[in-house]
Amino acid sequence: LLRLGHRRIAHIAGPPALHVAAERRRGYREALRTAGLERDGRIVEGDFTADGGRRAMAALLRTQPPMTAVVAANDLMAIGAMEALRQAGARIPEDVAVVGFDDITFASLVSPALTTVARPSPLRTSVMAPDSRIENTMIGIRFSRASAKAVASITLRSCASASAWVSRSRRRAVLSFLGSAV
């Protein structure tokens, strides 16, 4: 998202008592800190449901200045956030890019299709990295191709489209980066 020009990236976090939610929140904070944007981040708590994503996005829409992207801690909250954005008249990804986690089946069925991060299956790899590294990869911190493959796969779909955020001259560089990050 940083490589696509986003500087005001919000996070819809899961319940803080859950380890996976805490790790993803920590990864979000670390990525913004590394990019020098810690003051520009906003975290709104959700509950890993579509309704929780809708409520969290409604809260984010009341804040100023408006965010240009949101990373939800799971795909269901991202889908709920997309619904709230549509109801508010926002265009996805032209006004707000949306990214989720877990690559559930419905992520490819919503419109626009949801960009999502899929954790590697323990059956596919024995190298499991902390969620904070996955979050950093999605927000835009560069890892080597080998480590990113062991960390997560990113399914780039319409919700965080490079074409909506970059000029034609920069599109090849952005798509090249996204290809090397997964």
N, C-alpha and C positions, 0 to 999 in steps of 0.2 A: 504494500500500500504506500509506503514511503516513496518507493521508486516511481509510483504512478502520480506523485505530486501531493499526496495527502499529508497534512500537517495537524489537522484537528481530528484525531482518531479516538472514538469513544469505545468503551468496552462494556458489554452487558455480561456481567459476571454471574456465575452460579452461586448457590448458597455457600457462604464462607466456611461452614462446618465440614463440607465435603473436600477431601484431599485434591481431587482433580480440579475442582473450581478454584481452590486456593493456589494451585500450581499455575493454572492458566492466568489468573489475576497477577501473580508474581511475574510471569513471563511478559505480560502486557506492560507492566510498570518498568521492567528491565529494558524492554525494547524502546520505550519512549525515552527513558533516561539515556540510553546509549545514543539515541538520535538527538539528544538535547531538547526534547519536547515534553519533559515531565510536567510542566505547567499547563500544557495544552490538553492533557488527557482528562477524560471524565469516566468515572466508573459508576454504573447504576446496577444495583443488584437485581437479579432475576431468580427464577426457581426451576430452570431447565424445562419449562413448558412453553408452548406457543403463546398462551395467555400472559405468562411472565414476560416474554419478549415484547408483546404488544404494550404492556404497562410500562416496561423499562424504556421503550422507544418513545412513548408518549411523554415521559418525564424528560428524556433527552431533547425532544423537540421544543420544550419550553425553555431551554438554556440558551445563552448567548455567549460568544458568537456560535453560530450553528456548526455542527461537526460536518466533515465531508466524508467520513467513513466510520463504520462501526464493525467491531469484531465481537460476535456473540460467542459465549463459552460452549454452546452446542447449536446444532442445526435447527432444532425446534424453536429455540428463542430467536434465531436469525429469521426464520420464516414468520414468526409473530411480529418481529420488528419490521419486516417488509410490508406486512399488512397495515401496520400503523403508519408507515411512510406513505403508502398508496392512499390511505384515507385522508392524510394531511395534504395530498396533492404533490408529494415529492416524487421525482423520477429516479428510478434505480437503474443504473449506477450514475447517471448524469449529475444528480444532485447529491446523492449519498450512496457510496459503495457499501455493500454488505458482505460479510464473510462469516461463515459458521465453522463448526468443528464436528467431526465424526462421520461425514459423508454418508448420511442415511439415504435410503432409496428416494424419499420425497425431495431431496435436495435437487435432483435433476428434473423433477416434475413440476416445480413451481415456476412461475413466470415473473421476471426473468429467472433462469436457472441459477441456483445458489452456488457461489464459489465457496469451497469448503476444504478443510484440512482433515485428512484421514490418518489416524495413527496406524502404524504398521501392525499387522497381526503377529502375535507371538509365533504362529505357525510359519510365517514367511521370513521372519528374521529373529535372531536371538539378541540383537542389539536394540534395546529399548532406551530411549532418552527421556529425560524429564520433559513434562509438558511445556515448561517455560521455553525450551529450545524450539519446540514446535510453534509456539506463539510468536517467538522472535522471527522465525522463518516466514510466517504469514504476514507479519507487519512489515517486514522488509530488511531485516538484518541478514547479511549474506553469510552463508555457510558454504563449505566446499561441497561440490556435487556429491561426493561419496558420503559425507556425514549427513547431508540433507536427505539422501535416499534412505539411510538407516533411521532417520528421525521421523519423517512423515512424507506423505505424498500430498500435493496440493492439486485439487481439481479446480482449475480456473474456468469459471463459467461466466455468464452474462452479468452477474451482480457486482463484479469488480473488474469489469472490462477495461483493458488498456486503451481501447479505441475511444472510450468516452473521456479519457483524461489526458491523453498525450497527443501531440501533433504528429502528423504523418512522418516527419523526419526523425522523431524520437521513438516512434512505435517499435521499429526493429530492435533498438537497443533494449527497450523495456521487455519485449517478448523474449529476447535472447537471455536477459537476466532471469526472467521467470522460468525459462527452460533449464537454465543451469542451476536453479535453486531446488529443483525437485528430482 
